Amino acid sequence: MFLQNFPPMGVYETLFKFQDATGLYMGDKNTSPWAQGFPLTTQLPGGPVLPGQVNFDATDLKYPAATGVTTLRQAISEYYNHFYGANITEDNIAVFAGGRPAIFATLMFLQKDVRVMIEETEYTPYYDKLKMLNREHQIIPSNPANRFRPTLEEYRAARKSCGSRTLLVKSNPCNPTGVTWEGSHLKQLVDFAAEESHGAIFDEAYEFFSENGPVSAMQYAKNIEHSNIFVIGAATKGLQVPGMRTGWVIASKKHIEIFRNFSSIAMGGVSRPSQIYVTNLLNIERVTQARHAVVKFYNEQRQRYKRGLEAAGIELFTGSGGFYHWGRLPHQLTAEEFNKRLFKHRAAILPGTLCDMNRLAEKGIHNHFIRFSFGPLSLESYNRDIEVIQSCLN
């Protein structure tokens, strides 16, 4: 083969196995997409309408600006300044085709002596990115012993093993566990990341999905212009438009200049119609309504599925954010075996082994853990969901 082989990212690995077993794509009609990380793309109760069209003219068929169109970057900066008291401008923002390429670009341009720190249980493609880029990384314990809730002291202990310069990679709320740093604890973590010669990527894909309301490191990153903090956001989850493939990174102007140069070489910008669509979603009045609706609807779903999954015998370790439940299967059942049973019902979960940053497979504790997504599920699917899960656990 002419190209170096590389496997699919963990979620897609499960999607492809599901397709091979059922002949269907997960998310198609009459499937149960419990392995997938997307929200409902229909209007939520009390939420704003999702526009069915976008208006643009001939000028919007030209190449987009490398860092994103000015109107979108202005809307993003106004959003963070309004809700989190940030002090940023459009020059602190670069637009990407979703959050993942923004994270990849940040890791790719890290100087060689910067050591990455990452929790033991994290978002599955982080492992793939670190492996592809040959980045050494230090694991922060996140397992049943600390209930997947590392403390700042454990972060500091990990840093001592890393050398003089580190970059923390952190999803908050955490995907897959839902554990959320907020309030004074998040402030302490941001201060930790902002210490001289250190930095962090805060991946905030699930910003809206927090029990106590939306949460962002930008509330505490008051000196981003003189720090190595990178805050990643996207329209994918809270704004409910994953298909628009529009995300962004907030960072110092000198770092944004690097992303602009990278986009000019490798990406060529993001679709202008997509950027126009997302700009409209960030209207302050509209996004205020969306934030309230997302919190209310998904808090209720989190509690509803918590009761059902625990009654079925799954031991949950879920935090207060995200739209996943993170739990341990009963009877020493492995996630792979559980999925084989679920495939017969056109359903699937994400095996916990794909969220293990040590990738210990069946030798690790993650072998018996699952990430169950209630993100795309309608209110009407609940009873059947729990019936299928119970039947596959027995």
Protein Blocks (a to p, Z undefined) as FASTA:
>chain_A
ZZdcddddfklmmmmmmmmmnopaehiahiacfkbccddfbdcehiacddfbdcddfklm
pccdfkbpfklmmmmmmmmmmmnopacdfklpccdebjklmmmmmmmmpcfklccdddfb
dcfklmmmmmmnopacddddddfkloopacfklmmmmmmmnojbdcddddddddfkopac
ehjllmmmmmmmmpghiacdddfklmmmcfkbpadfklmmmmlmlccbdcdddfklmnop
aknopacddddfklmmmmmmmmmmmnnpaafklmmmmmmmmpmklmmmmmmmmmmmmmmm
mmmmmmmmmmnopacfbdfedjbdcdddehhiafklmmmmmmmnopacddfklmmmnlnm
jmbmklmgccddfklpcfklmmmmmmmmmmmmZZ
